Amino acid sequence: MVNWCPTCRKSASAVTSETVRSSAFYLKFDFSREALKIFPEVAAIMKTEGAYKVSAVVWMTPLDTLVQVTGLAFHPSAMYVAVKAPTLEGTEIWIGALKLQENFERAGGSEKISRPLLTFSSGKLEGLQLKNPLTSELVTLVKSDQVPLEQGSGFVSFAGDATGSWMQLGPSTTESAEVLEELRDSGKLVQQTPLEQKVFRCGTCQNQTVLRFT
C-alpha cells in the first residue's frame, strides 16, 4: 500500500498532511439480478419481506469521484448482515457489516437496531456485481483487509487501473452539489454526515494523494 499521486502518476515519497472538515456519505449500491441469482438466500428474504430491492450500504467520503468507482471492497474476516429497511419508496433489504450495523441503520433513520434477517460470512459477497448509484454501471465486490471496521458500513469504494492495482478514493475536500441532489432525488442517498479527517498531499505538486493497493 502506497500513497499515490494521480497528478505526478507515481508514488509520493514526501507526503504532507492536514486535517480538514468534509462530509461522509452512506450510499446504496443495488444488487444486480445476477447477484441475486448467485446469492439465493438474500433473494428469498427479499421475496418473504416483500422488498423491492437489495442494496449494499457503502460509506464514502469522496462524493465527487463517485463516477470513477469501478469496484467495492469488503473485509474478509468480518461477518455481514441483511436487515429490513422501511423507506418512503417501499421495503428494502440493506447489507452491511454486523459490527457496524448500528452505524448504517441509524444513518437510515432507525431509532432501534433491528434483528438481522440473515447473518453470513463475507465470502458470500466475493464477485457479486452491484450497480453504481450514479451511473448504474456494474461494479464488482472484492475482499480487502484494508476496509475499516471502526467506522462506516463495512464497504468502501475504489477505482482500478490497467495494471490490476486499485486505489481507494478519498478523502476529498470538494463536494458536488449536483451529484448530491441527484442521489437524494433517486433515493440512493442514505445520509450525509460531517467528518473530520486527514488529507495527504504530494510533496512535489501539493495535490491530494490516494491510497494505492498492489
N, C-alpha and C positions, 0 to 999 in steps of 0.2 A: 504494500500500500504506500503510495507516494502522493505528495502534493503536486498536482499537475497544473501548469499554466496553459490554458487554451489559447492565449494570445501568442506566447512565445513557442507554443507547441513542444514543450519539454518539461521535465520535472524541475520544480523550483527549488534550488539549493538553499537560497536565502529567503526566508519567509518572515513577513511581519504580520502581526495580528492586532485586531481591535475589537472591542465589544460594541455591538450595535443592537438597536431595538427594531424588530421587524414583526412579522406575523407567521404563525404556523397554520396549516390548513388540513382539515380532515376531509378527504375526498372519497367518493365512491367509484371504484372501478368494477363495472358489472361483469359477471361471468358470461362467457360466450356459450352458445348452445353446445358446442363441442366439449367445453369444460364441464358442463352439467352431465353430459353423457359419460365422461371419464370418472366423474365423482357422483355416482348414483345416490349415495346416502344423502347428500345435500339436495339433490333433485327431489328425492322422496319427501324430505322435510318441507321443501318449497310447496309441494302439492298438498301435503297434510295441513299446513298452516294457511293455505290459500294465498300464498305470497305471489307477487307478480314478477319478482326478480331476486337474484342473489348478488351481493356485492362484497368485495374486499374493501375494508375501510383503510385507506392509505394516508399516512401522516407525511405531509410535505411542507418544506419551507420555501422553496423557490417557485412560486406560482407562475412567474414569468417564463419559466423554462418547461412548463408542462407539455408544450408541443414537441419538445425534444425527447420525451420519455420513450424509451424502447423496451423497457422491462421493469419488473418489480422483484424485490428480494424479500425473503422471509428468513427467520432464524431457524437453523436446522435442529437445534436442541429444544426449542420451545413447543409447548402444546398450544393448539389453536381451538377456537370455539365458533359455533354458529349460534346466533341469537336472533330472536324475533324483534323486529323494529317497526312499530306502527309509525307511518308518516302521513303527510297530507295527501300524497299520491296513492296510498294504499299500504298493505303489509309488505315488508321487505325482510329478507334474511341477510344479516351482516356477519362477516367473517373477520376475526382479529385474534391476536394472541391472548390466551387465557390470563396471563399475568397482567395484561393491560386492558382487560375487559371494561373495568370501571372507567378508564380514560375515554374509550370511543363511545361507550353508551351514554356517558354524561355529556359528551360532545354533541350527541344527537338529541339531548334534552331530557333524557331519562332521569328521574329523581331516585328511582330504586333499581339496583342492579338485578337483572333477570337471571333466571336459571338457564344455563346453556341447553339448547336443544340437541347439540352434538359436541362432544369433545374428541379431538383427534390429533394424531401426531403430524408434524409438519410435512413429512414425506408425501402425504396425500396431495400436497399443493404443487409439487415439483412438475414443471412442464405445462401446467394449465395456462390457458390463454384468456386474458381479460381485456375489456375494452377501455381504451384511454377516454376519460370523460369529456375531453375537449375535441378530440379528432375522431373518436370511435375506432381508431386503428387498434389491432390486436397487439398486446404486449404479453410477454411470457414470464411466468414466475420461476425464479431460481433461488437456490439456497445460498446464504452467506452469513458467517458468524459475525460480520460487521454490523448487522441490523441491531439497533439499540433495543434493549428490553427495560430501560429505565424510564422511558418516555415514549409517547406516540401510540402506535397501534400494533406494532409487530411487522409492519410492512414499510419499505422505503422504495423510492423510485430511482432509476438510474438510466444513463444513456450509454449505449455500446459503441464500439468503433470497429473498423475493418480488421484490427489485429486480434480481436477477441477479448480485449480488455474492456472494462466498463468503469464508468465514472459516476460517483454519487453526486447528484445535482443539489447544490446548495452549500451553505446558506446564501441568501440573496438580500440585497438592500433595496431592491426595487420591486414593485408590485404593479400588475396590470389591472387597472380598474375595469377595462372591457372584458378581460378574461374572467375576473371575479363575478361580474354581473351575469355573464353567460352561464357560468357554473351554477350560480344561485337560481337563475330562471329555469334551468333544466333540471333542478332538483339534485344535482350531483355534489353540491357543497354541503357537508355535514355541519361544519363550524369553522370559523376563523378565530384564532386566539392570539393574544400578544405573546411575543417570545423575545427573550434577551439571549444573544448568542455571539460566539466569536466568528469573525470573518478573517480569513487568511489571505494575504496578498503577496504576489510575486515580488521578490526583492529587486528584480530587473525592471519590470514595466509598471509595477504597483497595481496591476489589475488583479481581480479576485481569482484565487485558485480553486480547484476542486479536488476531491479525493479520487485517485485512480487505483483500481484494483486489477492486478495482472495474474 
